[in-house]
Amino acid sequence: MTRQIAERVSQYTVYLNGSTFLGTSEVQLPSVESLTEAVKGAGIFGEVNSPTIGALASMTCTLNWRAIEPAAIRLAAPVAHALDFRASEQVFNPTTSSYDQVGIKASVRAIPKKFETGKLAVGATTDSLNEFEVIYYKLEVGGKVLLEIDKYNFKFIIDGVDYLAKMRSQLGL
């Protein structure tokens, strides 16, 4: 396998429903955090904050805009939005001393939580933003799905391993 060093995102785009270009915004992708509970007692040296498999904390996604954009206002509608963030990541191959580009695609289904229209100041950006609750998150790198989370359909897949398949079967889902 060719060793590549990921350096940076060269460019990226934001799309609604897979095809509607939304303009230029900066995105903060969701953090994936398990809900935990302290386990302590006889036979355990101290305390362990043990993750509950299949229980994730709230995931949010934020779009930051430089100016008041019609797209940002449309995204405030109280419905689930399908958003795709497509990026080209620059990588360096030290064996061949050459650069290449690797595609990244982050897809979310997200419900608006907050819309800030921003501020008005002469010669300044508005710093408008949309914040969403993420109910579905899929991350692909180089065409390979590395992460897929679907909160309402009990899916938690990391690098091809479905960590909730047995639970779905046990629950009859």
N, C-alpha and C positions, 0 to 999 in steps of 0.2 A: 504494500500500500504506500502511496506517495505521501510523504510528510508535508503538511502545509501548515503555515502559521497564519491564523486569522489576525488581520491587522485592524480593519475598520469597515464601517458601512460607507460605501462610496456614494450611493444614492438610494432613495426609497420613494415609494408612492403610497397614497391612501385611496382605497376604493370602497364604495358602498355597493352591496349586493353583487360584488364581483366584477362590475363593469363601469360604474359611475365614478369618475375621477372626482375626488373631493377637494383638491387644492393642496396647499402647502401647510402642513401642520407638523408639529413635533409630537411624538407619541411616547408615553410611558406605558410599557407593556405590563401585563399582570404579574404579580408575585404569587407563587404557589406556596402556601403555608398550611401544614396539617394542624388540625385541632389536637391538642395534647391534654393529657391528664397525668398528674403525679402518681407514680407507683412507688410505694414504700411499704416496708414491713419486714417480718421475719424472713431471713435468707437473702435479703437485699442489702448490700452495703451502701447505705445512703438513700438517695431518692433519684428516680429516673423520670424525666418528662417524656412519657411514651406517646408517640403519635397514634391516633385512631385511623387505621387504614380505611379509606373511603369517606373521610370527613375532613373537608377543607374549609379553611377560613374564607371570608369574603374575598373575592378577587376583583380588583378595580383596574380600569384602563382610563388614561387621561389623554386627551388631545389638546395641545396648546397651539393657539393661533396667534399670528403676528397682527392681524387686523380682523375686523368684524366681517366674517364670511357668511354668505347665504347658506352654505353647507353646514356651518356650525349651528345655525338657527334651526335648520331642518332636523338636525340630529337631536334637538331638544324634545322632539315629539315623543310622547310616552308609549313607545312601542319598542320591541326588540329589533336592533339594527345588526345586520351582517356586515362587518367591516374586515377588509383585508389590508394588511400592511406588507407590501412587497419590497424587498431590499436586495441590493447587490453588495455583497461583502467582498472586500479585497483581501486576498490571501497571497502569501509569499511561499514559494517552493525553494528551500535552501539547497536542494540537490541540483536543481537546474538553474538556480539564481533567476527565477522568473516569477512574474505576477500572474494571477488568474482571478477570476470572479466566481463566486459561489452564490446561488440564489437562496434567499430566505423568504419564507412566506409565513406570516403570523395571521391567523384568522380568529376572529371573536364574534360571538353573538352577545350583544350587550344592551342593557336597559339603562336609559339616562337616569342619573342620580342628581346631577348638578350642571347648570349652565351659567357661566359668568360671562357677561358681555364685555367686561374689561373696563379700561379707563380711557379717557380722552385727554391727550396732552400733545402740544405742538411738537412735531418732529419725532414722535415716539410711537412705539407699537402699542396696541390695545391690551395685549396679553390676555385675550379672551380664552376660555377653556370649556371643554365638555368633559364631565366625569361620568363613567358608566360602571354599573355592576355587571361583571362578566359571568355569564352562565355557561358559555362554551368557549374553549380555547384550544387551538391546534397550532403547532409549530413544526414547520418543515424546513430542513436545511439540505441543500443540494438534491432536492426531490425526495428525500427520505423523511417520513413522519417520525419525529423524535418525541413528541408530546401531544397527547389528546385528552382533554378533560371535558366531560359533558355532565354537569351537575344533575340535571333532571333525568338523564338516562343512565345514570350509574356507570359512567365510563371514566377510567383512570389508567391510561396507557402511557408507559414510558419506554422508549426504545423498543417497541414491539411487544412488550409484556403487558397484558391486561390484568392489572392488579385487583379488579373487581369482578372478573368473570365468575369465579366460584361463588361470590356473594350474590350476584344476580341470579345464578342458578338456585341457590338456597332460598332466595326470596321469591322465586317464581317470576322473575322479571325478564 
